[in-house]
Amino acid sequence: MQTIILKTRFSTPYLFILPALVIYALFVLVPIAGSVRMSLFEWGGSPLPRFVAFKNYALLLKDTIFWRALMNNALVLVGSLVIQLPFSALLALLLSYKTFFRTLFRTAFFAPMVMPTVAIAILWQYIYAPEDGLVTKLIQLVTGSDFTFPWLATPSTSPFLPSVSLLCIFVTICWQYTGFHMVLYMAGIAAIPDELYEAARIDGANELQICRHIVLPALKPTIAVSATLSVIGSLKYFDLIYLMAAGLPQNDREVMATYIYRLAFDQGQGRFGYGSAAAILLIIIALAVVLPIQTARLRRA
């Protein structure tokens, strides 16, 4: 009887997660397995795909557009971790104080997150318009000249540097997702007990010392979650770049997700096996970046 009770206690948690596990396997693991299989074939939609083993992966390693797309993803990733997340944390700290316009600012910063990406792309295309966009008009107002510049159609001058257009699109990405990460940090700050703040102030700590020795250490789990989401989002980003970078040369406008899409579905290429190989490499790269972050978080926990 005791053995049956122990087995029931052991198996009960797995019964609760079984429905989610079935859905995850059906919509994530099975498609990934299908992509792995497809990556071993050369197939353009014909009835009989041709088995080529690892030829698609070997071709990818020599594909200059693939490496350029990967580097563009890396630039977005580094920019998100170095610029977007610290700025979101700073906003969360400032808006955690009780001020008169706190609710208004919270709503304003989070509003872009609930806007459709197509609407965001159209809005920022108007802002970056070469002749009468907001950015151009501001520069004309400051300089008093007839300045014009193709913000979203300027290619990179170096294979190792991002184009001006990619930097402009990165600003839009930050504008869209800063509010989301800000909300995560605000939730982490709200979970810190008030007694810690009171004890620190009694001991004579100023606000900067409280932020350094209380808030930031308490936010480490939230920072790990935010960084993980930012890494995954930066590696699989597709829609905004696809919509805003149409005027760029092929090499400069690609990230991994847009390149995979174009290989399989765009411009009549129909290279499903080659695109599947690129998708599998993207999964491997994402796991290689995310797993160390999650491992370090679990060790701290």
N, C-alpha and C positions, 0 to 999 in steps of 0.2 A: 504493500500500500504506500509506504513511504517512497519507494522507488518511482511509482506512478506519479505521485505528487511532485517529486523533483523533476521528472521528465516534463510534466505539464508546465511547471514554472519556467523551465528552460526553453520550451518551444513556444510559449505564449507570445513573447515579443516578436518572434519571427512570423507568427500568424498575422499579427497586426500590420507588419510591413510587407506581407506577401502581395496584396493588391497593387501597392505602389511599385514593387519589384517587377511584377508581371507587366505593368504598363511601361516601366522603364526599359525592360528587356525588349518589348514589342516595338517600341518607337525609337529606341536609341541603340541597343546592342545588336539587334538583328540588322538594321540598316548599316551599321558600321561593319558587321561581318560581310554583308553584301558588297560594300564598297571595297573591302580588302580583296574579295574574290574578283570583282570587276577590274581592280587595278592590275591584275595579272593577265588581262586580255587586251587586245587591240580591237576596239569596236567602235564603229561610227554609226550604228543604227541598223546595220545589215543583219539578216537572219542568223548568220553564223559568225560569232566573234572568234578571233584567232588568238590562241594561247601564246603569250610571249614571255611568260615568267616575270622576271624583274627588269625587263627592258624599259618599261615606263619610268621606273625609279632611276635607272641609269641616265635616261634622257633628261629627267628633271634636274639632275645634278649638273648638267651642262647647259641648262636653259637660263639665259641671261634675264629674261622677263620674270621667271620664277624667283630668282635671287633678288631682283629689284623689288618685286612685290613683297618678299619676305623682309627686306630692309625697310620698306615703307611701313609695314606692320610694326617692326621693331622701333621705328622712330615714334609712331603713335603710342606704343606701349611705354617707352621711356618718358615721353612727354606727359602721359597720364599719371605715371607714378611720381614724377619729379615736380610737376606743376599743378595738375588738376587735384590730386588728393591732398597735398598740403594746403592749397587754397580752400578746398572744401572743409578741411579741419579748422582752418582759421575762421571761416564764416560760422561754423558750428559753435566755436568758442565765443565769438562776438554775439551771436544771436541767442546764446544761452542766458545772457544777462537780461533781466527784466527791464525792458525799455518800452516806450510808448508805441513805437512803430514795429515792434518785434514780429507780430503776426503778419503784418503787411509784407515785411521783407522775407519772411519764411515762405509765404505764398508766392511772392515774385520770383524767388530763386528756384522754387520747385516747379513752377508752372511750365517751363520748357520740357520737363520730363513727361508730361501728359499730352504734349502736342504731337500730332502725327508727323512722322519724319519727312513725308513729302511736303507738308506745309512749312516745316523748318527749312528744307532745302530751297523752296521757292522764296521764302522770306530773305534768306541770306544771299541768294543770287541777286536779289534787288539791292541788298546792302553792298555787295561787292561789284555792282555793275560798273563797267570801265569808265563811263562818261558821266552818268548822273546818279551813281550809287552814293549811299551815305558816307562811306569811307572816302571816296573820291571827293565829294563835296566838302567834307571837313578839311582835307588837305588843301583844296583850292581856297577855302576860306582863310586858312592859316597862312599860306604862302602867297595868296593873291595872284596865282597863275592859272593857266588853263590846263592844269595837270590831268592826265588820263592814264590809266594803267589797267591791263587785263589781269585782274587779280586771280581769276579762276582759269586762266589759259596760259600761264607762264611756265614753261618747262624748266627743269633743273639744269644748272650749268655744270654740275659735277655728278658723277655716278655715286658719290659718297655723301652728298648733301641733299636734303629735301628741297623740293621746289617751293617757290612762294605760294603757289596754289595749294599745295599740301598743308603748309603752315596755316593758311587761311581756313581750310577745312578743319584743321585741328582746333582752331579757335571756336568754330561752330560746335564741334564735338564737346569741348569743355563747357560751352554755354548750355548744351543740352543735358549733360550728365552731372554737372557740379552739384545741382540741387539734390540729386539722388544720394550721392555720397555724403552731402551735408546732413541729410536726414539720418543716415546711419550713425554718423558721429554724434549728432544731437541725442539720439537714443542711448548711445553709450555713455554720454555725459550725464544724462538724466538718471542713469542707474547708479551713479556714484553717491554714496550716503552723504547727507548734509553734515553729519558729525565730523567727517574728515576735514571739510572746509572750515568748520568752526574751530576744531582743534589746531589746525594750521594757523588760523588768524590769531588765536590766543597766544600761540608761540611766536607771533610777530612776523609770519611769512607774508610777503606781498603777493600780488596777483600773478606775477611772472613766476615766482617760486612755487606757488600752488599749481600753476599750469605744468611746470616742469616735473615736480615731484609727486603730484597726485593725479592730475588729469591724464597726462600722457601715459604713465604706466598702467592706469586703469583702462585706457583705450586700446591697449595692445591687441586683445582679441578682435575688437572692431576693426582696427587697422588691417589685421590679417585678412578678415573677410572682405573688406573694401578692396584691398590690393588684389585678392584672388579674383573678385568680380571684374576689376579693372583689367587684369591680365587677359582673362577669358574674352571680355568684350573687345579689347584692342586687337586680339588675334582673329576674331571672327567678324569684325566690323565689315558691313557690306553696303547697306542701303544709302546712307548719306554720301559716302564717297562715290558710289555708282551714280547718284543723281547729280552731284555737283561737279564732278571731274570730267565731264564729257568732252570739254574742249582741250584737254591735255593730250600730248602724245601717248602712245600705248604704254611705253615703259614707265612713264612718270605717274600715270593715273591708276596703276594697278596696286591693289593689296591682295592678299591671298584669296579672300573670299570672292572678290570680283574676277580674279584670274581663273579660279575654278569654274565660276559661272560661265565665263566667256568660252572656256575650252569646251564645255559640255553643251551649252545651249545657244550661245550668241554667235552671230556672224556666220552661221552655217557650218561651224567647225565639227560639231558632233563627235568630239574625241572623248568619249565617255570613260574609257579605260585610263587615258592619260589624266583626265580631270579627277578620277577616283584616286589615282596615285598621289596627286597633289593634296587631295583632301585627307588622305591617311597621314601624309607627312605633317600636315597642319595639326592633326590630332596628337601626333607624337610630340611635336614641338610644344603644344599647349600643356600636355602632361609633364614634360620635362621642366617647364617653368612653374607650373602650379603645385606639383607634388612636394618640392622642397619647402614651399611656403606653408602648406598644410601640415607637413611633417614637423616643422619647427613649432607651429601653433599647438599641435597635439602634445609635443614634448613639454611645452610650457604649461599646458593644462594638467 
